[in-house]
Amino acid sequence: MMEAGARCALHVDQSAVDTCGRCGNYVCVTCMEVHNYETYCGACASRLGYKGQYSTRAVSALILGLLPALTACAPLGIAAIVMGHMELAAIREGTAPASGKNLALGGAILGWISVALMIVVGLIAVAVALAN
């Protein structure tokens, strides 16, 4: 039974919505994972080998971050940056599953790398054009 005003064991600034079925810690909506109708904290879910659900936006951010390396279409990196940061914000707000954090972060980082490479290549092209 949940105590009134209980706080998440990991995110003390958030209210708990349930307790972990394995360790008994309070969990908030951000870090709780449900498997076979049982609630677990992220650490216990990992120990039990449960893989969390990923949102479509987190997976899309990673794919868009990888596409510039495969297709040489660097502007897709901008979309990866936007989607990755949107997903990270949704995870912080508790409206997206926390298990997609690494995917969203990876997509945003790959997006920034592709944009940086696009700028470097553009500067080199301008320098070569001015040198001729």
Secondary structure, 3 states (H helix, E strand, C coil): CCCCCCECCCCCCCECCEECCCCCCEECCCCCEEECCEEECHHHHHHCCCCCCCCHHHHHHHHHHHHHHHHCCCCHHHHHHHHHHHHHHHHHHCCCCHHHHHHHHHHHHHHHHHHHHHHHHHHHHHHHHHHC
